[in-house]
């Protein structure tokens, strides 16, 4: 695992970049997720722009292996409780 403060090919900054409308997008995703109480985990593919956001798709079974590269899910107590509560 290698952390980069800028994109390795383009040189564009990664670290410190502010994503426009991120809080608005997160609120919208939480509101949308509340419409699917039978689906405990949704992988949202979203495009965030200066003017808002668009949902490309929602996946009921996201690829957990991608996220475990940063930290195992059971290393975090909140994550562990989520998986135990939903028998995942």
PyMOL Python script that loads the backbone (N, CA, C, O; Angstrom):
from pymol import cmd

cmd.read_pdbstr("""\
ATOM      1  N   UNK A   1       0.847  -1.174   0.000  1.00  0.00           N
ATOM      2  CA  UNK A   1       0.000   0.000   0.000  1.00  0.00           C
ATOM      3  C   UNK A   1       0.891   1.236   0.000  1.00  0.00           C
ATOM      4  O   UNK A   1       1.733   1.399   0.883  1.00  0.00           O
ATOM      5  N   UNK A   2       0.706   2.101  -0.986  1.00  0.00           N
ATOM      6  CA  UNK A   2       1.485   3.334  -1.088  1.00  0.00           C
ATOM      7  C   UNK A   2       0.521   4.510  -1.079  1.00  0.00           C
ATOM      8  O   UNK A   2      -0.419   4.556  -1.872  1.00  0.00           O
ATOM      9  N   UNK A   3       0.756   5.466  -0.175  1.00  0.00           N
ATOM     10  CA  UNK A   3      -0.080   6.658  -0.085  1.00  0.00           C
ATOM     11  C   UNK A   3       0.541   7.751  -0.943  1.00  0.00           C
ATOM     12  O   UNK A   3       1.759   7.929  -0.945  1.00  0.00           O
ATOM     13  N   UNK A   4      -0.299   8.482  -1.672  1.00  0.00           N
ATOM     14  CA  UNK A   4       0.165   9.560  -2.536  1.00  0.00           C
ATOM     15  C   UNK A   4      -0.541  10.861  -2.167  1.00  0.00           C
ATOM     16  O   UNK A   4      -1.737  10.855  -1.876  1.00  0.00           O
ATOM     17  N   UNK A   5       0.183  11.968  -2.176  1.00  0.00           N
ATOM     18  CA  UNK A   5      -0.450  13.266  -1.938  1.00  0.00           C
ATOM     19  C   UNK A   5      -0.872  13.900  -3.259  1.00  0.00           C
ATOM     20  O   UNK A   5      -1.613  14.883  -3.278  1.00  0.00           O
ATOM     21  N   UNK A   6      -0.393  13.326  -4.366  1.00  0.00           N
ATOM     22  CA  UNK A   6      -0.817  13.761  -5.699  1.00  0.00           C
ATOM     23  C   UNK A   6      -0.958  12.519  -6.586  1.00  0.00           C
ATOM     24  O   UNK A   6      -0.393  11.466  -6.293  1.00  0.00           O
ATOM     25  N   UNK A   7      -1.710  12.661  -7.658  1.00  0.00           N
ATOM     26  CA  UNK A   7      -1.934  11.532  -8.558  1.00  0.00           C
ATOM     27  C   UNK A   7      -0.604  11.139  -9.185  1.00  0.00           C
ATOM     28  O   UNK A   7       0.104  12.002  -9.705  1.00  0.00           O
ATOM     29  N   UNK A   8      -0.247   9.861  -9.149  1.00  0.00           N
ATOM     30  CA  UNK A   8       1.072   9.441  -9.634  1.00  0.00           C
ATOM     31  C   UNK A   8       1.297   9.650 -11.137  1.00  0.00           C
ATOM     32  O   UNK A   8       2.444   9.740 -11.574  1.00  0.00           O
ATOM     33  N   UNK A   9       0.237   9.729 -11.924  1.00  0.00           N
ATOM     34  CA  UNK A   9       0.404   9.926 -13.369  1.00  0.00           C
ATOM     35  C   UNK A   9       0.215  11.378 -13.804  1.00  0.00           C
ATOM     36  O   UNK A   9       0.972  11.882 -14.634  1.00  0.00           O
ATOM     37  N   UNK A  10      -0.795  12.053 -13.245  1.00  0.00           N
ATOM     38  CA  UNK A  10      -1.103  13.413 -13.690  1.00  0.00           C
ATOM     39  C   UNK A  10      -0.447  14.484 -12.835  1.00  0.00           C
ATOM     40  O   UNK A  10      -0.270  15.617 -13.281  1.00  0.00           O
ATOM     41  N   UNK A  11      -0.084  14.129 -11.602  1.00  0.00           N
ATOM     42  CA  UNK A  11       0.493  15.110 -10.696  1.00  0.00           C
ATOM     43  C   UNK A  11      -0.551  15.977 -10.001  1.00  0.00           C
ATOM     44  O   UNK A  11      -0.203  16.833  -9.187  1.00  0.00           O
ATOM     45  N   UNK A  12      -1.824  15.763 -10.313  1.00  0.00           N
ATOM     46  CA  UNK A  12      -2.893  16.549  -9.686  1.00  0.00           C
ATOM     47  C   UNK A  12      -2.942  16.253  -8.188  1.00  0.00           C
ATOM     48  O   UNK A  12      -2.752  15.116  -7.756  1.00  0.00           O
ATOM     49  N   UNK A  13      -3.202  17.299  -7.409  1.00  0.00           N
ATOM     50  CA  UNK A  13      -3.263  17.152  -5.956  1.00  0.00           C
ATOM     51  C   UNK A  13      -4.395  16.214  -5.544  1.00  0.00           C
ATOM     52  O   UNK A  13      -5.470  16.221  -6.144  1.00  0.00           O
ATOM     53  N   UNK A  14      -4.143  15.416  -4.526  1.00  0.00           N
ATOM     54  CA  UNK A  14      -5.153  14.572  -3.893  1.00  0.00           C
ATOM     55  C   UNK A  14      -5.349  15.075  -2.466  1.00  0.00           C
ATOM     56  O   UNK A  14      -6.468  15.355  -2.037  1.00  0.00           O
ATOM     57  N   UNK A  15      -4.249  15.184  -1.752  1.00  0.00           N
ATOM     58  CA  UNK A  15      -4.280  15.610  -0.363  1.00  0.00           C
ATOM     59  C   UNK A  15      -4.732  17.071  -0.268  1.00  0.00           C
ATOM     60  O   UNK A  15      -4.222  17.938  -0.977  1.00  0.00           O
ATOM     61  N   UNK A  16      -5.681  17.321   0.607  1.00  0.00           N
ATOM     62  CA  UNK A  16      -6.141  18.682   0.838  1.00  0.00           C
ATOM     63  C   UNK A  16      -7.196  19.184  -0.139  1.00  0.00           C
ATOM     64  O   UNK A  16      -7.675  20.310  -0.006  1.00  0.00           O
ATOM     65  N   UNK A  17      -7.562  18.363  -1.115  1.00  0.00           N
ATOM     66  CA  UNK A  17      -8.576  18.765  -2.084  1.00  0.00           C
ATOM     67  C   UNK A  17      -9.947  18.735  -1.413  1.00  0.00           C
ATOM     68  O   UNK A  17     -10.295  17.771  -0.730  1.00  0.00           O
ATOM     69  N   UNK A  18     -10.713  19.794  -1.614  1.00  0.00           N
ATOM     70  CA  UNK A  18     -12.057  19.877  -1.057  1.00  0.00           C
ATOM     71  C   UNK A  18     -13.044  19.425  -2.129  1.00  0.00           C
ATOM     72  O   UNK A  18     -13.025  19.936  -3.249  1.00  0.00           O
ATOM     73  N   UNK A  19     -13.889  18.485  -1.794  1.00  0.00           N
ATOM     74  CA  UNK A  19     -14.892  17.977  -2.736  1.00  0.00           C
ATOM     75  C   UNK A  19     -16.141  18.839  -2.598  1.00  0.00           C
ATOM     76  O   UNK A  19     -16.747  18.884  -1.527  1.00  0.00           O
ATOM     77  N   UNK A  20     -16.536  19.531  -3.681  1.00  0.00           N
ATOM     78  CA  UNK A  20     -17.695  20.418  -3.593  1.00  0.00           C
ATOM     79  C   UNK A  20     -18.971  19.645  -3.307  1.00  0.00           C
ATOM     80  O   UNK A  20     -19.181  18.556  -3.841  1.00  0.00           O
ATOM     81  N   UNK A  21     -19.812  20.210  -2.469  1.00  0.00           N
ATOM     82  CA  UNK A  21     -21.117  19.627  -2.157  1.00  0.00           C
ATOM     83  C   UNK A  21     -21.051  18.245  -1.519  1.00  0.00           C
ATOM     84  O   UNK A  21     -22.033  17.505  -1.581  1.00  0.00           O
ATOM     85  N   UNK A  22     -19.941  17.877  -0.914  1.00  0.00           N
ATOM     86  CA  UNK A  22     -19.825  16.539  -0.336  1.00  0.00           C
ATOM     87  C   UNK A  22     -20.850  16.320   0.768  1.00  0.00           C
ATOM     88  O   UNK A  22     -21.477  15.262   0.818  1.00  0.00           O
ATOM     89  N   UNK A  23     -21.033  17.293   1.650  1.00  0.00           N
ATOM     90  CA  UNK A  23     -21.994  17.094   2.748  1.00  0.00           C
ATOM     91  C   UNK A  23     -23.410  16.949   2.207  1.00  0.00           C
ATOM     92  O   UNK A  23     -24.190  16.159   2.740  1.00  0.00           O
ATOM     93  N   UNK A  24     -23.759  17.690   1.164  1.00  0.00           N
ATOM     94  CA  UNK A  24     -25.073  17.564   0.528  1.00  0.00           C
ATOM     95  C   UNK A  24     -25.241  16.168  -0.072  1.00  0.00           C
ATOM     96  O   UNK A  24     -26.305  15.560   0.043  1.00  0.00           O
ATOM     97  N   UNK A  25     -24.202  15.673  -0.702  1.00  0.00           N
ATOM     98  CA  UNK A  25     -24.229  14.335  -1.294  1.00  0.00           C
ATOM     99  C   UNK A  25     -24.402  13.274  -0.213  1.00  0.00           C
ATOM    100  O   UNK A  25     -25.217  12.365  -0.369  1.00  0.00           O
ATOM    101  N   UNK A  26     -23.655  13.374   0.872  1.00  0.00           N
ATOM    102  CA  UNK A  26     -23.746  12.385   1.945  1.00  0.00           C
ATOM    103  C   UNK A  26     -25.132  12.380   2.572  1.00  0.00           C
ATOM    104  O   UNK A  26     -25.674  11.317   2.876  1.00  0.00           O
ATOM    105  N   UNK A  27     -25.706  13.559   2.766  1.00  0.00           N
ATOM    106  CA  UNK A  27     -27.068  13.629   3.303  1.00  0.00           C
ATOM    107  C   UNK A  27     -28.053  12.954   2.348  1.00  0.00           C
ATOM    108  O   UNK A  27     -28.951  12.234   2.785  1.00  0.00           O
ATOM    109  N   UNK A  28     -27.885  13.189   1.045  1.00  0.00           N
ATOM    110  CA  UNK A  28     -28.756  12.569   0.051  1.00  0.00           C
ATOM    111  C   UNK A  28     -28.607  11.063   0.014  1.00  0.00           C
ATOM    112  O   UNK A  28     -29.596  10.349  -0.153  1.00  0.00           O
ATOM    113  N   UNK A  29     -27.383  10.564   0.167  1.00  0.00           N
ATOM    114  CA  UNK A  29     -27.150   9.129   0.160  1.00  0.00           C
ATOM    115  C   UNK A  29     -27.767   8.475   1.391  1.00  0.00           C
ATOM    116  O   UNK A  29     -28.328   7.383   1.297  1.00  0.00           O
ATOM    117  N   UNK A  30     -27.669   9.135   2.546  1.00  0.00           N
ATOM    118  CA  UNK A  30     -28.301   8.592   3.754  1.00  0.00           C
ATOM    119  C   UNK A  30     -29.818   8.571   3.605  1.00  0.00           C
ATOM    120  O   UNK A  30     -30.468   7.607   4.011  1.00  0.00           O
ATOM    121  N   UNK A  31     -30.386   9.623   3.028  1.00  0.00           N
ATOM    122  CA  UNK A  31     -31.834   9.662   2.800  1.00  0.00           C
ATOM    123  C   UNK A  31     -32.259   8.552   1.843  1.00  0.00           C
ATOM    124  O   UNK A  31     -33.273   7.890   2.062  1.00  0.00           O
ATOM    125  N   UNK A  32     -31.483   8.353   0.787  1.00  0.00           N
ATOM    126  CA  UNK A  32     -31.796   7.290  -0.175  1.00  0.00           C
ATOM    127  C   UNK A  32     -31.674   5.920   0.471  1.00  0.00           C
ATOM    128  O   UNK A  32     -32.524   5.056   0.257  1.00  0.00           O
ATOM    129  N   UNK A  33     -30.626   5.712   1.260  1.00  0.00           N
ATOM    130  CA  UNK A  33     -30.412   4.421   1.911  1.00  0.00           C
ATOM    131  C   UNK A  33     -31.552   4.082   2.866  1.00  0.00           C
ATOM    132  O   UNK A  33     -31.873   2.910   3.061  1.00  0.00           O
ATOM    133  N   UNK A  34     -32.155   5.093   3.454  1.00  0.00           N
ATOM    134  CA  UNK A  34     -33.287   4.848   4.366  1.00  0.00           C
ATOM    135  C   UNK A  34     -34.488   4.259   3.643  1.00  0.00           C
ATOM    136  O   UNK A  34     -35.395   3.736   4.291  1.00  0.00           O
ATOM    137  N   UNK A  35     -34.518   4.329   2.322  1.00  0.00           N
ATOM    138  CA  UNK A  35     -35.600   3.725   1.535  1.00  0.00           C
ATOM    139  C   UNK A  35     -35.397   2.228   1.309  1.00  0.00           C
ATOM    140  O   UNK A  35     -36.256   1.561   0.734  1.00  0.00           O
ATOM    141  N   UNK A  36     -34.261   1.706   1.762  1.00  0.00           N
ATOM    142  CA  UNK A  36     -33.924   0.300   1.555  1.00  0.00           C
ATOM    143  C   UNK A  36     -33.560  -0.363   2.890  1.00  0.00           C
ATOM    144  O   UNK A  36     -32.433  -0.831   3.050  1.00  0.00           O
ATOM    145  N   UNK A  37     -34.494  -0.411   3.850  1.00  0.00           N
ATOM    146  CA  UNK A  37     -34.163  -0.971   5.163  1.00  0.00           C
ATOM    147  C   UNK A  37     -33.827  -2.463   5.107  1.00  0.00           C
ATOM    148  O   UNK A  37     -33.217  -2.994   6.035  1.00  0.00           O
ATOM    149  N   UNK A  38     -34.215  -3.130   4.045  1.00  0.00           N
ATOM    150  CA  UNK A  38     -33.935  -4.560   3.883  1.00  0.00           C
ATOM    151  C   UNK A  38     -32.533  -4.811   3.356  1.00  0.00           C
ATOM    152  O   UNK A  38     -32.087  -5.958   3.305  1.00  0.00           O
ATOM    153  N   UNK A  39     -31.841  -3.769   2.968  1.00  0.00           N
ATOM    154  CA  UNK A  39     -30.488  -3.889   2.412  1.00  0.00           C
ATOM    155  C   UNK A  39     -29.517  -3.185   3.364  1.00  0.00           C
ATOM    156  O   UNK A  39     -29.375  -1.964   3.300  1.00  0.00           O
ATOM    157  N   UNK A  40     -28.854  -3.926   4.234  1.00  0.00           N
ATOM    158  CA  UNK A  40     -28.042  -3.302   5.277  1.00  0.00           C
ATOM    159  C   UNK A  40     -26.769  -2.614   4.784  1.00  0.00           C
ATOM    160  O   UNK A  40     -26.198  -1.786   5.493  1.00  0.00           O
ATOM    161  N   UNK A  41     -26.330  -2.947   3.591  1.00  0.00           N
ATOM    162  CA  UNK A  41     -25.081  -2.373   3.091  1.00  0.00           C
ATOM    163  C   UNK A  41     -25.228  -2.099   1.600  1.00  0.00           C
ATOM    164  O   UNK A  41     -25.504  -3.006   0.815  1.00  0.00           O
ATOM    165  N   UNK A  42     -25.040  -0.841   1.222  1.00  0.00           N
ATOM    166  CA  UNK A  42     -25.179  -0.446  -0.173  1.00  0.00           C
ATOM    167  C   UNK A  42     -23.888   0.226  -0.619  1.00  0.00           C
ATOM    168  O   UNK A  42     -23.371   1.108   0.066  1.00  0.00           O
ATOM    169  N   UNK A  43     -23.371  -0.195  -1.766  1.00  0.00           N
ATOM    170  CA  UNK A  43     -22.209   0.461  -2.358  1.00  0.00           C
ATOM    171  C   UNK A  43     -22.693   1.455  -3.406  1.00  0.00           C
ATOM    172  O   UNK A  43     -23.145   1.054  -4.479  1.00  0.00           O
ATOM    173  N   UNK A  44     -22.601   2.747  -3.104  1.00  0.00           N
ATOM    174  CA  UNK A  44     -23.081   3.782  -4.008  1.00  0.00           C
ATOM    175  C   UNK A  44     -21.974   4.229  -4.954  1.00  0.00           C
ATOM    176  O   UNK A  44     -20.862   4.523  -4.515  1.00  0.00           O
ATOM    177  N   UNK A  45     -22.270   4.283  -6.237  1.00  0.00           N
ATOM    178  CA  UNK A  45     -21.371   4.889  -7.222  1.00  0.00           C
ATOM    179  C   UNK A  45     -21.950   6.256  -7.537  1.00  0.00           C
ATOM    180  O   UNK A  45     -23.024   6.369  -8.129  1.00  0.00           O
ATOM    181  N   UNK A  46     -21.223   7.299  -7.131  1.00  0.00           N
ATOM    182  CA  UNK A  46     -21.742   8.658  -7.197  1.00  0.00           C
ATOM    183  C   UNK A  46     -20.724   9.582  -7.863  1.00  0.00           C
ATOM    184  O   UNK A  46     -19.517   9.430  -7.674  1.00  0.00           O
ATOM    185  N   UNK A  47     -21.221  10.534  -8.638  1.00  0.00           N
ATOM    186  CA  UNK A  47     -20.388  11.585  -9.210  1.00  0.00           C
ATOM    187  C   UNK A  47     -20.771  12.879  -8.506  1.00  0.00           C
ATOM    188  O   UNK A  47     -21.937  13.273  -8.518  1.00  0.00           O
ATOM    189  N   UNK A  48     -19.797  13.540  -7.893  1.00  0.00           N
ATOM    190  CA  UNK A  48     -20.035  14.801  -7.202  1.00  0.00           C
ATOM    191  C   UNK A  48     -19.494  15.922  -8.078  1.00  0.00           C
ATOM    192  O   UNK A  48     -18.360  15.859  -8.553  1.00  0.00           O
ATOM    193  N   UNK A  49     -20.321  16.958  -8.289  1.00  0.00           N
ATOM    194  CA  UNK A  49     -19.918  18.097  -9.119  1.00  0.00           C
ATOM    195  C   UNK A  49     -20.084  19.393  -8.319  1.00  0.00           C
ATOM    196  O   UNK A  49     -20.525  19.374  -7.170  1.00  0.00           O
ATOM    197  N   UNK A  50     -19.731  20.493  -8.931  1.00  0.00           N
ATOM    198  CA  UNK A  50     -19.906  21.797  -8.281  1.00  0.00           C
ATOM    199  C   UNK A  50     -21.380  22.112  -8.066  1.00  0.00           C
ATOM    200  O   UNK A  50     -21.719  22.908  -7.191  1.00  0.00           O
ATOM    201  N   UNK A  51     -22.261  21.498  -8.854  1.00  0.00           N
ATOM    202  CA  UNK A  51     -23.682  21.824  -8.814  1.00  0.00           C
ATOM    203  C   UNK A  51     -24.533  20.782  -8.103  1.00  0.00           C
ATOM    204  O   UNK A  51     -25.746  20.963  -7.991  1.00  0.00           O
ATOM    205  N   UNK A  52     -23.947  19.719  -7.628  1.00  0.00           N
ATOM    206  CA  UNK A  52     -24.712  18.676  -6.957  1.00  0.00           C
ATOM    207  C   UNK A  52     -24.047  17.329  -7.099  1.00  0.00           C
ATOM    208  O   UNK A  52     -22.824  17.212  -7.020  1.00  0.00           O
ATOM    209  N   UNK A  53     -24.859  16.314  -7.309  1.00  0.00           N
ATOM    210  CA  UNK A  53     -24.323  14.964  -7.470  1.00  0.00           C
ATOM    211  C   UNK A  53     -25.313  14.124  -8.262  1.00  0.00           C
ATOM    212  O   UNK A  53     -26.495  14.453  -8.353  1.00  0.00           O
ATOM    213  N   UNK A  54     -24.815  13.042  -8.829  1.00  0.00           N
ATOM    214  CA  UNK A  54     -25.653  12.080  -9.552  1.00  0.00           C
ATOM    215  C   UNK A  54     -25.283  10.685  -9.083  1.00  0.00           C
ATOM    216  O   UNK A  54     -24.106  10.352  -8.939  1.00  0.00           O
ATOM    217  N   UNK A  55     -26.304   9.876  -8.848  1.00  0.00           N
ATOM    218  CA  UNK A  55     -26.086   8.483  -8.482  1.00  0.00           C
ATOM    219  C   UNK A  55     -26.013   7.677  -9.768  1.00  0.00           C
ATOM    220  O   UNK A  55     -26.955   7.678 -10.560  1.00  0.00           O
ATOM    221  N   UNK A  56     -24.902   6.991  -9.976  1.00  0.00           N
ATOM    222  CA  UNK A  56     -24.739   6.154 -11.160  1.00  0.00           C
ATOM    223  C   UNK A  56     -25.399   4.795 -10.956  1.00  0.00           C
ATOM    224  O   UNK A  56     -26.096   4.288 -11.835  1.00  0.00           O
ATOM    225  N   UNK A  57     -25.165   4.214  -9.776  1.00  0.00           N
ATOM    226  CA  UNK A  57     -25.788   2.938  -9.448  1.00  0.00           C
ATOM    227  C   UNK A  57     -25.621   2.666  -7.964  1.00  0.00           C
ATOM    228  O   UNK A  57     -24.805   3.287  -7.283  1.00  0.00           O
ATOM    229  N   UNK A  58     -26.404   1.734  -7.488  1.00  0.00           N
ATOM    230  CA  UNK A  58     -26.301   1.271  -6.103  1.00  0.00           C
ATOM    231  C   UNK A  58     -26.132  -0.237  -6.141  1.00  0.00           C
ATOM    232  O   UNK A  58     -26.903  -0.943  -6.791  1.00  0.00           O
ATOM    233  N   UNK A  59     -25.126  -0.718  -5.445  1.00  0.00           N
ATOM    234  CA  UNK A  59     -24.822  -2.144  -5.420  1.00  0.00           C
ATOM    235  C   UNK A  59     -25.140  -2.713  -4.049  1.00  0.00           C
ATOM    236  O   UNK A  59     -24.619  -2.221  -3.048  1.00  0.00           O
ATOM    237  N   UNK A  60     -25.989  -3.747  -3.975  1.00  0.00           N
ATOM    238  CA  UNK A  60     -26.357  -4.303  -2.675  1.00  0.00           C
ATOM    239  C   UNK A  60     -25.233  -5.079  -2.001  1.00  0.00           C
ATOM    240  O   UNK A  60     -25.279  -5.294  -0.790  1.00  0.00           O
ATOM    241  N   UNK A  61     -24.247  -5.496  -2.743  1.00  0.00           N
ATOM    242  CA  UNK A  61     -23.137  -6.239  -2.158  1.00  0.00           C
ATOM    243  C   UNK A  61     -21.830  -5.634  -2.664  1.00  0.00           C
ATOM    244  O   UNK A  61     -21.268  -6.118  -3.646  1.00  0.00           O
ATOM    245  N   UNK A  62     -21.335  -4.571  -2.002  1.00  0.00           N
ATOM    246  CA  UNK A  62     -20.075  -3.968  -2.438  1.00  0.00           C
ATOM    247  C   UNK A  62     -18.902  -4.912  -2.179  1.00  0.00           C
ATOM    248  O   UNK A  62     -19.009  -5.839  -1.377  1.00  0.00           O
ATOM    249  N   UNK A  63     -17.811  -4.677  -2.846  1.00  0.00           N
ATOM    250  CA  UNK A  63     -16.632  -5.529  -2.719  1.00  0.00           C
ATOM    251  C   UNK A  63     -15.867  -5.155  -1.453  1.00  0.00           C
ATOM    252  O   UNK A  63     -15.089  -4.201  -1.451  1.00  0.00           O
ATOM    253  N   UNK A  64     -16.090  -5.910  -0.381  1.00  0.00           N
ATOM    254  CA  UNK A  64     -15.465  -5.606   0.896  1.00  0.00           C
ATOM    255  C   UNK A  64     -13.944  -5.715   0.853  1.00  0.00           C
ATOM    256  O   UNK A  64     -13.258  -5.071   1.646  1.00  0.00           O
ATOM    257  N   UNK A  65     -13.415  -6.513  -0.053  1.00  0.00           N
ATOM    258  CA  UNK A  65     -11.960  -6.674  -0.118  1.00  0.00           C
ATOM    259  C   UNK A  65     -11.267  -5.352  -0.419  1.00  0.00           C
ATOM    260  O   UNK A  65     -10.148  -5.120   0.041  1.00  0.00           O
ATOM    261  N   UNK A  66     -11.917  -4.485  -1.184  1.00  0.00           N
ATOM    262  CA  UNK A  66     -11.322  -3.189  -1.524  1.00  0.00           C
ATOM    263  C   UNK A  66     -11.100  -2.366  -0.266  1.00  0.00           C
ATOM    264  O   UNK A  66     -10.053  -1.735  -0.121  1.00  0.00           O
ATOM    265  N   UNK A  67     -12.063  -2.361   0.641  1.00  0.00           N
ATOM    266  CA  UNK A  67     -11.984  -1.521   1.825  1.00  0.00           C
ATOM    267  C   UNK A  67     -11.073  -2.096   2.893  1.00  0.00           C
ATOM    268  O   UNK A  67     -10.551  -1.343   3.716  1.00  0.00           O
ATOM    269  N   UNK A  68     -10.868  -3.384   2.907  1.00  0.00           N
ATOM    270  CA  UNK A  68     -10.044  -3.987   3.947  1.00  0.00           C
ATOM    271  C   UNK A  68      -8.565  -3.729   3.742  1.00  0.00           C
ATOM    272  O   UNK A  68      -7.761  -4.051   4.617  1.00  0.00           O
ATOM    273  N   UNK A  69      -8.190  -3.161   2.617  1.00  0.00           N
ATOM    274  CA  UNK A  69      -6.782  -2.833   2.410  1.00  0.00           C
ATOM    275  C   UNK A  69      -6.339  -1.776   3.428  1.00  0.00           C
ATOM    276  O   UNK A  69      -5.162  -1.720   3.784  1.00  0.00           O
ATOM    277  N   UNK A  70      -7.266  -0.942   3.898  1.00  0.00           N
ATOM    278  CA  UNK A  70      -6.932   0.121   4.836  1.00  0.00           C
ATOM    279  C   UNK A  70      -6.918  -0.369   6.281  1.00  0.00           C
ATOM    280  O   UNK A  70      -6.041   0.002   7.060  1.00  0.00           O
ATOM    281  N   UNK A  71      -7.880  -1.192   6.629  1.00  0.00           N
ATOM    282  CA  UNK A  71      -7.978  -1.753   7.973  1.00  0.00           C
ATOM    283  C   UNK A  71      -9.015  -2.866   7.925  1.00  0.00           C
ATOM    284  O   UNK A  71     -10.058  -2.713   7.291  1.00  0.00           O
ATOM    285  N   UNK A  72      -8.742  -3.961   8.578  1.00  0.00           N
ATOM    286  CA  UNK A  72      -9.722  -5.032   8.618  1.00  0.00           C
ATOM    287  C   UNK A  72     -11.017  -4.554   9.260  1.00  0.00           C
ATOM    288  O   UNK A  72     -10.984  -3.768  10.207  1.00  0.00           O
ATOM    289  N   UNK A  73     -12.150  -5.017   8.760  1.00  0.00           N
ATOM    290  CA  UNK A  73     -13.439  -4.570   9.269  1.00  0.00           C
ATOM    291  C   UNK A  73     -13.616  -4.863  10.753  1.00  0.00           C
ATOM    292  O   UNK A  73     -14.215  -4.065  11.474  1.00  0.00           O
ATOM    293  N   UNK A  74     -13.109  -5.982  11.208  1.00  0.00           N
ATOM    294  CA  UNK A  74     -13.330  -6.343  12.603  1.00  0.00           C
ATOM    295  C   UNK A  74     -12.362  -5.638  13.544  1.00  0.00           C
ATOM    296  O   UNK A  74     -12.468  -5.794  14.761  1.00  0.00           O
ATOM    297  N   UNK A  75     -11.429  -4.872  13.013  1.00  0.00           N
ATOM    298  CA  UNK A  75     -10.552  -4.071  13.859  1.00  0.00           C
ATOM    299  C   UNK A  75     -11.299  -2.852  14.397  1.00  0.00           C
ATOM    300  O   UNK A  75     -10.885  -2.256  15.391  1.00  0.00           O
ATOM    301  N   UNK A  76     -12.394  -2.485  13.744  1.00  0.00           N
ATOM    302  CA  UNK A  76     -13.213  -1.349  14.142  1.00  0.00           C
ATOM    303  C   UNK A  76     -14.464  -1.884  14.836  1.00  0.00           C
ATOM    304  O   UNK A  76     -15.223  -2.650  14.242  1.00  0.00           O
ATOM    305  N   UNK A  77     -14.682  -1.483  16.089  1.00  0.00           N
ATOM    306  CA  UNK A  77     -15.801  -2.016  16.870  1.00  0.00           C
ATOM    307  C   UNK A  77     -17.146  -1.732  16.218  1.00  0.00           C
ATOM    308  O   UNK A  77     -18.024  -2.594  16.229  1.00  0.00           O
ATOM    309  N   UNK A  78     -17.326  -0.551  15.654  1.00  0.00           N
ATOM    310  CA  UNK A  78     -18.599  -0.202  15.015  1.00  0.00           C
ATOM    311  C   UNK A  78     -18.864  -1.097  13.801  1.00  0.00           C
ATOM    312  O   UNK A  78     -19.992  -1.544  13.592  1.00  0.00           O
ATOM    313  N   UNK A  79     -17.839  -1.355  13.013  1.00  0.00           N
ATOM    314  CA  UNK A  79     -17.980  -2.245  11.859  1.00  0.00           C
ATOM    315  C   UNK A  79     -18.281  -3.664  12.295  1.00  0.00           C
ATOM    316  O   UNK A  79     -19.135  -4.338  11.719  1.00  0.00           O
ATOM    317  N   UNK A  80     -17.575  -4.108  13.313  1.00  0.00           N
ATOM    318  CA  UNK A  80     -17.785  -5.471  13.817  1.00  0.00           C
ATOM    319  C   UNK A  80     -19.239  -5.650  14.264  1.00  0.00           C
ATOM    320  O   UNK A  80     -19.857  -6.669  13.952  1.00  0.00           O
ATOM    321  N   UNK A  81     -19.791  -4.675  14.989  1.00  0.00           N
ATOM    322  CA  UNK A  81     -21.174  -4.759  15.441  1.00  0.00           C
ATOM    323  C   UNK A  81     -22.141  -4.784  14.260  1.00  0.00           C
ATOM    324  O   UNK A  81     -23.130  -5.516  14.285  1.00  0.00           O
ATOM    325  N   UNK A  82     -21.860  -3.985  13.224  1.00  0.00           N
ATOM    326  CA  UNK A  82     -22.708  -3.973  12.032  1.00  0.00           C
ATOM    327  C   UNK A  82     -22.770  -5.363  11.413  1.00  0.00           C
ATOM    328  O   UNK A  82     -23.858  -5.876  11.148  1.00  0.00           O
ATOM    329  N   UNK A  83     -21.616  -5.974  11.182  1.00  0.00           N
ATOM    330  CA  UNK A  83     -21.580  -7.292  10.545  1.00  0.00           C
ATOM    331  C   UNK A  83     -22.234  -8.358  11.417  1.00  0.00           C
ATOM    332  O   UNK A  83     -22.900  -9.258  10.906  1.00  0.00           O
ATOM    333  N   UNK A  84     -22.048  -8.263  12.714  1.00  0.00           N
ATOM    334  CA  UNK A  84     -22.675  -9.226  13.616  1.00  0.00           C
ATOM    335  C   UNK A  84     -24.195  -9.045  13.643  1.00  0.00           C
ATOM    336  O   UNK A  84     -24.933 -10.030  13.622  1.00  0.00           O
ATOM    337  N   UNK A  85     -24.659  -7.818  13.688  1.00  0.00           N
ATOM    338  CA  UNK A  85     -26.101  -7.548  13.730  1.00  0.00           C
ATOM    339  C   UNK A  85     -26.829  -8.044  12.479  1.00  0.00           C
ATOM    340  O   UNK A  85     -27.980  -8.475  12.559  1.00  0.00           O
ATOM    341  N   UNK A  86     -26.166  -7.985  11.334  1.00  0.00           N
ATOM    342  CA  UNK A  86     -26.795  -8.371  10.066  1.00  0.00           C
ATOM    343  C   UNK A  86     -26.379  -9.763   9.606  1.00  0.00           C
ATOM    344  O   UNK A  86     -26.733 -10.191   8.507  1.00  0.00           O
ATOM    345  N   UNK A  87     -25.618 -10.478  10.456  1.00  0.00           N
ATOM    346  CA  UNK A  87     -25.157 -11.827  10.112  1.00  0.00           C
ATOM    347  C   UNK A  87     -24.437 -11.868   8.782  1.00  0.00           C
ATOM    348  O   UNK A  87     -24.668 -12.761   7.967  1.00  0.00           O
ATOM    349  N   UNK A  88     -23.568 -10.903   8.566  1.00  0.00           N
ATOM    350  CA  UNK A  88     -22.803 -10.856   7.310  1.00  0.00           C
ATOM    351  C   UNK A  88     -21.423 -11.435   7.516  1.00  0.00           C
ATOM    352  O   UNK A  88     -20.628 -11.485   6.577  1.00  0.00           O
TER     353      UNK A  88
END
""", "prot")
cmd.dss("prot")
cmd.show_as("cartoon", "prot")
cmd.util.cbc("prot")
cmd.orient("prot")
